[in-house]
Amino acid sequence: MSPSERPLSADERAVILALLARDFPGAEDLRRQVPSVVVTRNCGCGCATIDFRTEDEPPTLGKELVSSAYVRGRDDGVLLFVRHGRLSHLEVYSSDGDPAPLPRVEDLVIDPPDTWE
């Protein structure tokens, strides 16, 4: 791990695992990757978006959406991406344009897998 990298926080880990809680093709493989995730970059706008890699993979940016959720009571949401079958990016967004904080797991409403495409 380079000096600019860090492990996931407990809250980041909980959000990712919540997004991976539903069964879908490849979900179990992605859940097994979570303990080795290393954060490589935080978003510069102040939101909770992060790029990451697993410890055995070089840093990548996300390309394939595998899970999404909205935040109950807010116009915020989260998107989880993989690249080449490896966890790579957690996007935290707000529709009002303000930097979105990391939501609490209990406020997430996970979208059904057929809406992730």
C-alpha positions as CSV (number, residue, x, y, z in Angstrom):
1,M,0.0,0.0,0.0
2,S,1.5,3.4,-1.0
3,P,1.5,6.3,1.5
4,S,-1.5,7.9,-0.4
5,E,-3.6,4.8,-0.1
6,R,-5.6,3.6,2.9
7,P,-7.9,0.8,4.0
8,L,-11.7,1.2,3.7
9,S,-13.3,2.8,6.7
10,A,-15.8,0.7,8.7
11,D,-18.6,2.8,7.2
12,E,-17.4,2.5,3.6
13,R,-17.0,-1.3,4.1
14,A,-20.6,-1.5,5.5
15,V,-22.0,0.4,2.5
16,I,-20.2,-1.8,0.0
17,L,-21.3,-5.0,1.7
18,A,-24.9,-3.7,1.8
19,L,-24.7,-3.1,-1.9
20,L,-23.5,-6.6,-2.4
21,A,-26.0,-8.3,0.0
22,R,-28.4,-9.3,-2.7
23,D,-27.6,-12.4,-4.8
24,F,-26.7,-11.8,-8.4
25,P,-24.2,-13.5,-10.7
26,G,-20.7,-12.9,-9.3
27,A,-21.9,-11.3,-6.0
28,E,-20.1,-13.9,-3.8
29,D,-16.8,-13.4,-5.6
30,L,-17.1,-9.6,-5.1
31,R,-18.0,-10.0,-1.4
32,R,-14.8,-12.1,-1.0
33,Q,-12.8,-9.1,-2.4
34,V,-14.0,-6.6,0.2
35,P,-11.4,-7.4,2.9
36,S,-8.6,-6.6,0.5
37,V,-9.9,-3.3,-0.8
38,V,-7.5,-0.4,-0.7
39,V,-8.8,3.2,-1.3
40,T,-6.6,4.8,-4.0
41,R,-8.4,8.2,-4.3
42,N,-11.1,10.3,-2.7
43,C,-13.2,12.6,-4.9
44,G,-11.9,16.2,-5.0
45,C,-15.4,17.8,-4.7
46,G,-15.9,16.8,-1.1
47,C,-18.4,14.0,-1.6
48,A,-17.8,10.5,-0.3
49,T,-17.0,9.0,-3.7
50,I,-13.8,6.8,-3.7
51,D,-11.8,4.8,-6.2
52,F,-10.2,1.6,-5.0
53,R,-8.5,-1.6,-5.9
54,T,-8.0,-4.9,-4.3
55,E,-4.5,-5.4,-2.8
56,D,-3.5,-7.8,-5.6
57,E,-4.6,-5.5,-8.4
58,P,-3.4,-2.2,-9.8
59,P,-5.7,0.8,-9.4
60,T,-8.5,1.0,-11.9
61,L,-11.5,3.2,-12.5
62,G,-15.0,1.7,-12.5
63,K,-16.7,0.8,-15.8
64,E,-19.4,-1.8,-15.0
65,L,-22.3,-1.0,-12.6
66,V,-23.0,-3.9,-10.3
67,S,-25.3,-2.4,-7.6
68,S,-27.1,0.8,-6.8
69,A,-29.2,2.3,-4.1
70,Y,-31.0,5.5,-3.1
71,V,-30.9,7.1,0.3
72,R,-34.3,7.1,2.0
73,G,-35.5,10.6,2.7
74,R,-32.8,12.3,0.5
75,D,-32.1,12.8,-3.2
76,D,-28.8,11.0,-2.8
77,G,-27.7,7.6,-4.0
78,V,-24.7,5.3,-4.3
79,L,-23.4,3.2,-7.3
80,L,-20.9,0.4,-7.0
81,F,-18.7,-0.4,-10.0
82,V,-16.3,-3.2,-11.0
83,R,-13.7,-3.4,-13.7
84,H,-12.5,-6.7,-15.1
85,G,-14.3,-8.5,-12.3
86,R,-12.6,-6.5,-9.5
87,L,-14.3,-4.0,-7.2
88,S,-13.1,-0.5,-8.3
89,H,-15.3,2.5,-7.5
90,L,-18.0,3.7,-5.1
91,E,-19.9,6.7,-6.3
92,V,-21.9,8.7,-3.8
93,Y,-24.1,11.4,-5.5
94,S,-26.7,14.0,-4.8
95,S,-29.2,15.3,-7.3
96,D,-29.1,18.8,-5.7
97,G,-25.4,19.2,-6.8
98,D,-24.0,19.5,-3.2
99,P,-21.2,17.0,-2.2
100,A,-23.0,13.9,-0.8
101,P,-21.8,12.4,2.4
102,L,-21.5,8.6,2.8
103,P,-25.0,7.4,3.7
104,R,-25.8,5.3,6.7
105,V,-26.5,1.6,5.8
106,E,-29.9,1.7,7.4
107,D,-30.9,4.5,5.1
108,L,-30.1,2.6,1.9
109,V,-32.8,1.2,-0.3
110,I,-31.0,-1.2,-2.7
111,D,-32.3,-1.2,-6.2
112,P,-33.3,-4.5,-7.8
113,P,-30.6,-6.1,-10.0
114,D,-32.6,-5.6,-13.2
115,T,-32.3,-1.8,-12.8
116,W,-28.5,-1.8,-12.6
117,E,-27.9,-1.9,-16.4
